[in-house]
């Protein structure tokens, strides 16, 4: 029987943390996963994380890959609101 896929969402003062129970992201791919066209999936297009990061940047957030893997070894991503410039009234 195949294992069940799982996704967990946590929130704290730093932002939102998404984690799954998959294979995780190898250290060699940590920065590349956000590049347009990068994929290790057969038939993949390498657009998902690239598009997600660009959309979030457009609305004042960043998409990060924390240094520590998710409990259970899966991938983990954090969405953080960018610092606002209080001097400019933003």
VENRARA-V607942 format. One record per residue. N is the residue number from 1. RES is the residue in one letter. NEAR is the number of other C-alpha atoms within 10 Angstrom. Layout:
# VENRARA-V607942
N;RES;NEAR / N;RES;NEAR
This chain:
# VENRARA-V607942
1;X;3 / 2;X;4 / 3;X;7 / 4;X;7 / 5;X;8 / 6;X;10 / 7;X;12 / 8;X;11 / 9;X;12 / 10;X;10 / 11;X;11 / 12;X;7 / 13;X;6 / 14;X;10 / 15;X;13 / 16;X;15 / 17;X;20 / 18;X;16 / 19;X;21 / 20;X;20 / 21;X;18 / 22;X;17 / 23;X;10 / 24;X;15 / 25;X;15 / 26;X;10 / 27;X;9 / 28;X;8 / 29;X;12 / 30;X;13 / 31;X;10 / 32;X;13 / 33;X;20 / 34;X;22 / 35;X;15 / 36;X;14 / 37;X;15 / 38;X;17 / 39;X;18 / 40;X;11 / 41;X;8 / 42;X;6 / 43;X;7 / 44;X;11 / 45;X;12 / 46;X;17 / 47;X;15 / 48;X;16 / 49;X;17 / 50;X;17 / 51;X;14 / 52;X;13 / 53;X;17 / 54;X;14 / 55;X;14 / 56;X;16 / 57;X;15 / 58;X;9 / 59;X;10 / 60;X;12 / 61;X;18 / 62;X;18 / 63;X;21 / 64;X;16 / 65;X;18 / 66;X;13 / 67;X;10 / 68;X;9 / 69;X;17 / 70;X;19 / 71;X;11 / 72;X;12 / 73;X;15 / 74;X;16 / 75;X;21 / 76;X;24 / 77;X;18 / 78;X;20 / 79;X;18 / 80;X;18 / 81;X;16 / 82;X;12 / 83;X;9 / 84;X;10 / 85;X;8 / 86;X;7 / 87;X;6 / 88;X;6 / 89;X;6 / 90;X;7
